[in-house]
Amino acid sequence: MRRLAAVLLGLILPCGAWAQAGPDCGFAEEPCFCGGLFAVLEVGDGDAAFEADLRQHATRMKAQVQAFHGETAGDALFQGWVEAWRNLPDGTDGQVLLAEGLARCEGHVTGVTGRPSVSVSP
C-alpha cells in the first residue's frame, strides 16, 4: 500500500478531520472511510493491477459495512463516504486531507494501529 503516496490527486477526493463529516458508520467506521477512498482513487501511472487491488479492497470493505448495517443502510453509508471523498476542498487543504486519509487507510489495511500525523508542504 506504499504506492498510495503515488496516487494522482485529480482534485476529486477528501480526508482527515474534514472527511469526518461523512456518515457515521459506527463500528464499521474504517471500512466506510477507507473503502470509500479506495473506490474513488485513480493511480497516476496507469497501473491497472494496482487499481484492481484498490477496487478489491473497496468491495471487501463495502461488504463489511453491509454486514454490519444491513445491505440497504450499509450501501447508503458507503456511498455517502464515496461522495465525501469526491467533494474534497481545492488546493492544499484537500491535499492535506487526502494525505491524512491515505496514511490512516494504509494503517487500517496493514494492521498498524493509531492515527498518523501527516503534513503536506506546498
Secondary structure, 3 states (H helix, E strand, C coil): CHHHHHEECCCCCCCHHHHCCCCCCHHHHHHHHHHHHHHHCEECCCCHHHHHHHHHHHHHHHHHHHHHHCHHHHHHHHHHHHHHHHCCCCHHHHHHHHHHHHHHHHHHHHCCCCCCCCCCCC
